[in-house]
Amino acid sequence: DSDTIFTLRTVEDTLQIYDHIKTTAAKSAIIVGGGFIGIETAENLRRLGLDITIVEAAPQVLSILDVDMVPQVHSVLRKNGTNLILKSSVTAFEKSENKITATLENGNKISADFVLLAIGVTPDTVLAEKARLKTGIKGSILVNDRMETSAPDIFAVGDAVEIEHFITKDKALIPLAGPANKQGRIAADNIAGGNSRYKGSQGSSVIKLFDMTIATTGINELGASAAGIEFEKVIISPSSHASYYPGGKVMTMKVIFEKETNRILGAQIIGFDGVDKRIDVIATAIRYGMK
């Protein structure tokens, strides 16, 4: 209930945070959560000149990355003046003069001009529950591959629906814009009398962090282990373009594949040029079952 604790979900939220910085001449912020929203906001607030501290309960930011890939991300955040507090949760907030103070689970206290809570998303399905639609994991809306709910003539798409993971075939929640966009088009086709089908999400994503690009597709080691898939991995460091041509930049590329079949399960790439191009190729290879 504090006017110095924000969440970021809508464009209006963005404007409210920006107005708060301008009207109060804020110089510092605490960001709770090291996912997409947390670190992208950290970058933008750093570019405005604010002192930023990210507090993350896990041992790393960006849980989509394996533990051997994430140190580069931590390094870029710190190099650009972002303070990281990992393996620590916030237990309380209190207002003190013009600051807000966060108490960490170890008892330490940190203060800033305002706070952004970016601690994850859950499906907003109040309307679906009132309509008595069938729900799935975390209260998400159950749909079939035509994006139809359990009630005739009611469709649902986007972050609030339970989908099938393309790699593991398990039920999953993947709150990304790409899948939501595709699902919306499929629902529209079917409403208009067509017969379009959604074939599952593989979670391809790309994020820019200062001058670094981080991209993933498919599952990581943790995901493969959770799905009971025996896997192997390869890590290479290719150049962004032919090594004989000047200006190439080295990237770190990790590919996970099924031990028995050599089927590609997922990839993670971190670098400064050409990352998005390569993740697109691997994502396509995964979609078509290539080895």
Secondary structure in CASP SS format (residue, H / E / C, confidence):
PFRMAT SS
TARGET T0000
AUTHOR 0000-0000-0000
METHOD secondary structure of the structure
MODEL  1
D C 1.00
S C 1.00
D C 1.00
T C 1.00
I E 1.00
F E 1.00
T E 1.00
L C 1.00
R C 1.00
T C 1.00
V H 1.00
E H 1.00
D H 1.00
T H 1.00
L H 1.00
Q H 1.00
I H 1.00
Y H 1.00
D H 1.00
H H 1.00
I H 1.00
K H 1.00
T H 1.00
T H 1.00
A C 1.00
A C 1.00
K C 1.00
S E 1.00
A E 1.00
I E 1.00
I E 1.00
V E 1.00
G C 1.00
G C 1.00
G C 1.00
F H 1.00
I H 1.00
G H 1.00
I H 1.00
E H 1.00
T H 1.00
A H 1.00
E H 1.00
N H 1.00
L H 1.00
R H 1.00
R H 1.00
L C 1.00
G C 1.00
L C 1.00
D E 1.00
I E 1.00
T E 1.00
I E 1.00
V E 1.00
E E 1.00
A C 1.00
A C 1.00
P C 1.00
Q C 1.00
V C 1.00
L C 1.00
S C 1.00
I C 1.00
L C 1.00
D C 1.00
V C 1.00
D C 1.00
M C 1.00
V C 1.00
P H 1.00
Q H 1.00
V H 1.00
H H 1.00
S H 1.00
V H 1.00
L H 1.00
R H 1.00
K H 1.00
N C 1.00
G C 1.00
T E 1.00
N E 1.00
L E 1.00
I E 1.00
L E 1.00
K C 1.00
S C 1.00
S C 1.00
V E 1.00
T E 1.00
A E 1.00
F E 1.00
E E 1.00
K E 1.00
S E 1.00
E C 1.00
N C 1.00
K E 1.00
I E 1.00
T E 1.00
A E 1.00
T E 1.00
L E 1.00
E C 1.00
N C 1.00
G C 1.00
N C 1.00
K E 1.00
I E 1.00
S E 1.00
A E 1.00
D C 1.00
F E 1.00
V E 1.00
L E 1.00
L E 1.00
A C 1.00
I C 1.00
G C 1.00
V C 1.00
T C 1.00
P C 1.00
D C 1.00
T C 1.00
V H 1.00
L H 1.00
A H 1.00
E H 1.00
K H 1.00
A C 1.00
R C 1.00
L C 1.00
K C 1.00
T E 1.00
G C 1.00
I H 1.00
K H 1.00
G H 1.00
S C 1.00
I E 1.00
L E 1.00
V C 1.00
N C 1.00
D C 1.00
R C 1.00
M C 1.00
E E 1.00
T C 1.00
S C 1.00
A C 1.00
P C 1.00
D C 1.00
I C 1.00
F E 1.00
A C 1.00
V C 1.00
G C 1.00
D C 1.00
A C 1.00
V E 1.00
E E 1.00
I E 1.00
E E 1.00
H E 1.00
F C 1.00
I C 1.00
T C 1.00
K C 1.00
D C 1.00
K E 1.00
A E 1.00
L C 1.00
I C 1.00
P C 1.00
L C 1.00
A H 1.00
G H 1.00
P H 1.00
A H 1.00
N H 1.00
K H 1.00
Q H 1.00
G H 1.00
R H 1.00
I H 1.00
A H 1.00
A H 1.00
D H 1.00
N H 1.00
I H 1.00
A C 1.00
G C 1.00
G C 1.00
N C 1.00
S C 1.00
R C 1.00
Y C 1.00
K C 1.00
G C 1.00
S E 1.00
Q C 1.00
G C 1.00
S C 1.00
S E 1.00
V E 1.00
I E 1.00
K E 1.00
L E 1.00
F C 1.00
D C 1.00
M E 1.00
T E 1.00
I E 1.00
A E 1.00
T E 1.00
T E 1.00
G E 1.00
I C 1.00
N C 1.00
E H 1.00
L H 1.00
G H 1.00
A H 1.00
S H 1.00
A H 1.00
A C 1.00
G C 1.00
I C 1.00
E C 1.00
F E 1.00
E E 1.00
K E 1.00
V E 1.00
I E 1.00
I E 1.00
S C 1.00
P C 1.00
S E 1.00
S C 1.00
H C 1.00
A C 1.00
S C 1.00
Y C 1.00
Y C 1.00
P C 1.00
G C 1.00
G C 1.00
K C 1.00
V E 1.00
M C 1.00
T E 1.00
M E 1.00
K E 1.00
V E 1.00
I E 1.00
F E 1.00
E E 1.00
K C 1.00
E C 1.00
T C 1.00
N C 1.00
R C 1.00
I E 1.00
L E 1.00
G E 1.00
A E 1.00
Q E 1.00
I E 1.00
I E 1.00
G E 1.00
F C 1.00
D C 1.00
G C 1.00
V H 1.00
D H 1.00
K H 1.00
R H 1.00
I H 1.00
D H 1.00
V H 1.00
I H 1.00
A H 1.00
T H 1.00
A H 1.00
I H 1.00
R H 1.00
Y C 1.00
G C 1.00
M C 1.00
K C 1.00
END
